[in-house]
Amino acid sequence: MNRSQHSKLVAGYFSSIAGWYDFLNHFLSFGQDIYWRKRLIRHVRTSDKGIVMDLAAGTLDVSKELLKKNPEIKVLALDYTLPMLVRGKDKVEFAGSKIFLTQADGRTLPMPDKSIDSVTIAFGIRNIVPRDEAYKEIIRVLKPGGRLCILEFGTGKRRIWRGVYNFYLTKILPLIGRLISRDKGAYSYLADTIKGFPASDELALEMKRAGFSRIFYYPLSSGIVYIHVGEKKQD
Ligand SMILES: C[S@@+](CC[C@H](N)C(=O)[O-])C[C@H]1O[C@@H](n2cnc3c(N)ncnc32)[C@H](O)[C@@H]1O
């Protein structure tokens, strides 16, 4: 599958489940996703009036948390599936919130060099192929010392979880997702992307190779998800 076919497929999946996305997220993670995103934004570094980019922002749950925590900042919420952004719009229209919704591809960011304080990406990086192009763009737009904060599913390789987790991921989750969203492919696609994604230590190495420094990462909920943080080197 070439680059643009992949993009069309991903945007098609997310357009078809946009209406159910929040419900499915909360339901299938037993509400844990809310806590995971709150943990993610603890690592964001920005000044009071800074700019944070929420990449692959989807229905804006991370953007909302960012604005709640730092009411003065500007949030650039960027995603290439418009129905996802539209679905989330109401969540961020509280008093004074400064949010800019942008339909764009994470591999070609429409922002100038060194203009962003921090970038968040929750459950998005595994959808972007090739990831290197996104890293390159993120480094370009970040200010020196700016952070990339990633929240993503683990690979379920920890022995204690492997059996249950893989069964849940490959059987239960696609079934529930299919019944509710009526999209045959979307949740099998999710399981496939999680399985094909690097383990936490490999992802950290990948970030290092892409040029990030001071990388750290840790699991949440026994490794169901991981947070990875890296910094753009100072000039
Ligand atoms: C699983 S959702 C995550 C949404 C949100 N960040 C959250 O925490 O729920 C993944 C999102 O990534 C977006 N996406 C996938 N590939 C992308 C790309 N190349 N550029 C921008 N957005 C992309 C999809 O449209 C989708 O909204």
The ligand as an SDF file (V2000), in Angstrom:
LIG
                    3D

 27 29  0  0  0  0  0  0  0  0999 V2000
   -6.8370    7.1770   17.6470 C   0  0  0  0  0  0  0  0  0  0  0  0
   -7.1310    8.8160   17.1260 S   0  0  0  0  0  0  0  0  0  0  0  0
   -6.4740    9.7470   18.4710 C   0  0  0  0  0  0  0  0  0  0  0  0
   -7.2420   11.0040   18.7400 C   0  0  0  0  0  0  0  0  0  0  0  0
   -6.8720   11.7680   20.0190 C   0  0  0  0  0  0  0  0  0  0  0  0
   -5.5170   12.2370   20.0330 N   0  0  0  0  0  0  0  0  0  0  0  0
   -7.1790   10.9980   21.2740 C   0  0  0  0  0  0  0  0  0  0  0  0
   -6.4000   11.0770   22.2200 O   0  0  0  0  0  0  0  0  0  0  0  0
   -8.2240   10.3460   21.3440 O   0  0  0  0  0  0  0  0  0  0  0  0
   -5.9060    9.0110   15.8850 C   0  0  0  0  0  0  0  0  0  0  0  0
   -6.0700   10.2590   15.0590 C   0  0  0  0  0  0  0  0  0  0  0  0
   -4.8940   10.3920   14.2430 O   0  0  0  0  0  0  0  0  0  0  0  0
   -5.2890   11.0420   13.0540 C   0  0  0  0  0  0  0  0  0  0  0  0
   -4.2310   10.8630   12.0540 N   0  0  0  0  0  0  0  0  0  0  0  0
   -3.7930    9.7020   11.5450 C   0  0  0  0  0  0  0  0  0  0  0  0
   -2.7890    9.9130   10.6820 N   0  0  0  0  0  0  0  0  0  0  0  0
   -2.5920   11.2550   10.6410 C   0  0  0  0  0  0  0  0  0  0  0  0
   -1.6950   12.1000    9.9410 C   0  0  0  0  0  0  0  0  0  0  0  0
   -0.7950   11.6100    9.0700 N   0  0  0  0  0  0  0  0  0  0  0  0
   -1.7640   13.4340   10.1700 N   0  0  0  0  0  0  0  0  0  0  0  0
   -2.6690   13.9360   11.0270 C   0  0  0  0  0  0  0  0  0  0  0  0
   -3.5600   13.1870   11.7220 N   0  0  0  0  0  0  0  0  0  0  0  0
   -3.5070   11.8570   11.5280 C   0  0  0  0  0  0  0  0  0  0  0  0
   -6.6230   10.3800   12.7210 C   0  0  0  0  0  0  0  0  0  0  0  0
   -7.3650   11.1540   11.8240 O   0  0  0  0  0  0  0  0  0  0  0  0
   -7.2500   10.2500   14.1040 C   0  0  0  0  0  0  0  0  0  0  0  0
   -8.0950   11.3300   14.3970 O   0  0  0  0  0  0  0  0  0  0  0  0
  1  2  1  0
  2  3  1  0
  2 10  1  0
  3  4  1  0
  4  5  1  0
  5  6  1  0
  5  7  1  0
  7  8  2  0
  7  9  1  0
 10 11  1  0
 11 12  1  0
 11 26  1  0
 12 13  1  0
 13 14  1  0
 13 24  1  0
 14 15  1  0
 14 23  1  0
 15 16  2  0
 16 17  1  0
 17 18  1  0
 17 23  2  0
 18 19  1  0
 18 20  2  0
 20 21  1  0
 21 22  2  0
 22 23  1  0
 24 25  1  0
 24 26  1  0
 26 27  1  0
M  CHG  2   2   1   9  -1
M  END
$$$$
